[in-house]
Amino acid sequence: MTPPGSALRLDTAAQDLLFRQAHSTHVFTDEPVTDETIQAVYDLVKYGPTAFNQQPLRVVLVRSHEARRKLVGHMARGNREKTARSPLVAILAGDRDFHTELPEQFPRFPEAATRFYADPAVRERSAEFNGALQVAYFIIGLRAAGLAAGPMSGFDAIGINKEFFAESAHFVLAVVNIGWPPEGARHSRGPRLDFEQVFTTA
């Protein structure tokens, strides 16, 4: 039998770190997560592909007690304690005005900003989709650093937007608890669909 992942160029240890042994968690050690570590994560994942190289992701690192208190008040009841005790919490948002940076980010076709994204509704849909891609890259990047992540969508989006983004074109996509995983904290993985259940050939 062919060993899992043997057809991939990424070595098995890296495959395990990023996917097989990693899982969403809300249990962390007390070790702090530094800005330097988060910057190293971003400096890796910023190269993930998006449409026209747009980069709508915006991140608020919630470090102060006051900001944490405000955020916890907008989380779903089951997510409040997790958010309150995580070493670091990040609010991941999309920027509806990402198009203003497109001429610089996609210089071979600077007209993309006005040709495709003049409509605010189109921009919002694009910021939501491509921002979600960047959220996924960010989570994988946290794993690459050896960190654990607990992404959440259970929150009052209107409340978070009003609290943290009232003066901007940003809107929340996800809230992620971040920290270093303790020894022995891994749990059994939930089932996944088989290849045959997902792929067809046309």
C-alpha positions in Angstrom: 0.0 0.0 0.0 1.3 3.5 -0.9 2.0 5.5 2.3 -0.3 8.5 2.8 1.1 11.7 1.3 4.0 9.9 -0.5 3.0 11.6 -3.8 3.5 15.0 -2.3 6.7 17.0 -2.3 6.1 18.3 1.2 7.8 15.9 3.7 5.6 13.8 6.0 6.4 15.8 9.1 5.3 19.0 7.5 2.1 17.4 6.2 1.3 16.2 9.8 2.1 19.6 11.2 -0.1 21.5 8.8 -3.0 19.0 8.4 -3.0 15.4 9.8 -2.0 16.2 13.4 -3.4 19.7 13.5 -6.9 20.4 14.6 -9.0 23.3 15.9 -8.6 23.8 19.6 -9.3 26.2 22.4 -6.9 24.7 24.9 -3.5 26.5 25.2 -0.5 26.9 27.4 0.1 30.2 29.2 3.0 31.1 26.9 2.4 34.4 25.2 2.2 34.7 21.4 4.4 37.6 20.4 3.9 40.1 17.6 7.2 38.8 16.1 5.7 35.3 15.7 2.5 36.7 14.1 4.5 38.8 11.7 6.5 35.8 10.7 3.2 34.0 10.0 1.9 36.8 7.9 5.2 37.2 6.0 4.6 33.6 4.9 0.9 33.5 4.1 0.7 36.8 2.4 1.8 35.0 -0.8 -1.4 32.8 -0.9 -3.3 33.3 -4.2 -6.3 35.6 -4.5 -8.2 37.2 -7.4 -6.0 40.0 -9.0 -3.7 39.6 -6.0 -6.2 41.6 -4.0 -5.5 41.5 -0.3 -8.6 42.4 1.6 -7.7 40.7 4.9 -7.3 43.0 7.9 -6.4 41.7 11.4 -7.0 43.2 14.8 -4.9 41.5 17.5 -6.9 41.8 20.7 -4.3 42.3 23.5 -5.8 44.8 25.9 -8.1 43.8 28.7 -10.7 46.4 27.6 -10.7 45.2 24.0 -11.0 41.6 25.1 -13.9 42.5 27.4 -15.7 44.2 24.5 -15.1 41.3 22.2 -16.3 38.7 24.6 -19.6 40.5 25.0 -20.2 40.0 21.3 -19.3 36.3 21.2 -21.9 33.5 21.3 -22.5 32.2 24.7 -20.5 29.0 24.1 -17.5 30.9 22.8 -17.2 33.5 25.5 -15.1 31.6 28.0 -12.8 30.3 25.2 -12.2 33.9 24.0 -11.7 35.2 27.5 -8.9 32.8 28.4 -7.0 32.4 25.1 -3.4 33.8 25.1 -4.2 35.8 21.9 -7.4 36.5 20.0 -7.5 37.9 16.4 -10.4 39.5 14.7 -10.0 38.7 11.0 -11.9 41.2 8.8 -12.3 42.1 5.1 -11.8 45.5 3.7 -14.5 46.7 1.2 -12.1 49.3 -0.1 -9.4 46.8 -1.1 -9.7 48.0 -4.7 -7.8 51.3 -3.9 -4.6 49.2 -3.6 -5.1 47.1 -6.7 -3.1 49.3 -9.1 -0.1 48.7 -6.9 -0.8 45.1 -6.1 -1.7 44.1 -9.7 0.4 46.6 -11.8 0.1 44.6 -15.1 -3.6 45.5 -15.1 -4.2 48.5 -13.0 -7.6 49.1 -14.6 -9.0 46.1 -12.7 -9.9 48.4 -9.8 -12.3 50.4 -11.9 -13.3 47.9 -14.5 -14.4 45.1 -12.1 -14.8 46.7 -8.7 -16.6 50.0 -9.2 -19.8 48.4 -7.8 -19.7 48.4 -4.0 -21.8 45.2 -3.9 -19.2 43.4 -6.1 -16.4 44.7 -3.9 -18.0 43.4 -0.8 -18.6 39.9 -2.3 -15.0 39.8 -3.5 -13.7 41.0 -0.2 -15.7 38.3 1.6 -14.6 35.5 -0.7 -10.9 36.5 -1.0 -10.7 37.5 2.6 -12.0 34.0 3.5 -9.2 32.5 1.4 -6.7 34.6 3.4 -8.3 33.5 6.7 -7.6 29.9 5.7 -4.0 30.8 4.7 -3.6 32.5 8.1 -4.8 29.5 10.0 -2.4 27.2 8.1 0.4 29.7 8.8 -0.3 29.6 12.5 0.1 25.8 12.3 3.3 26.2 10.4 4.6 28.2 13.4 3.7 25.4 15.7 0.7 27.4 17.1 -2.8 26.1 17.6 -5.9 27.9 16.4 -9.5 27.9 17.3 -11.5 29.7 14.5 -15.0 30.8 15.4 -18.0 32.1 13.5 -20.3 32.3 16.5 -20.5 36.0 17.2 -22.7 39.1 16.7 -21.1 40.4 13.5 -23.1 43.7 13.7 -21.9 44.3 17.2 -18.2 43.5 16.4 -18.3 45.7 13.3 -19.8 48.6 15.3 -17.3 48.1 18.2 -14.1 47.7 16.2 -14.7 48.9 12.7 -17.2 51.7 12.9 -14.8 54.2 11.3 -13.7 52.0 8.5 -14.9 49.9 5.5 -13.9 46.7 7.4 -16.2 43.9 8.4 -15.6 40.8 10.5 -15.1 37.5 8.8 -13.9 35.3 11.7 -12.6 35.4 15.2 -9.6 33.1 16.0 -8.2 32.1 19.4 -4.5 31.5 19.1 -1.9 29.9 21.4 0.7 27.2 22.0 -0.8 23.7 22.3 -0.2 21.8 25.5 1.3 18.3 25.5 -1.2 15.6 25.1 -4.1 17.9 24.2 -4.8 16.3 20.8 -8.2 14.7 20.4 -9.5 12.2 17.8 -10.2 13.6 14.4 -13.7 13.9 13.0 -14.5 12.0 9.8 -13.8 13.4 6.4 -15.3 12.6 3.0 -13.5 10.1 0.8 -11.9 11.1 -2.5 -14.7 9.4 -4.4 -17.4 11.4 -2.5 -15.8 14.7 -3.6 -14.3 14.3 -7.0 -15.9 13.5 -10.3 -14.3 13.6 -13.8 -16.1 15.5 -16.6 
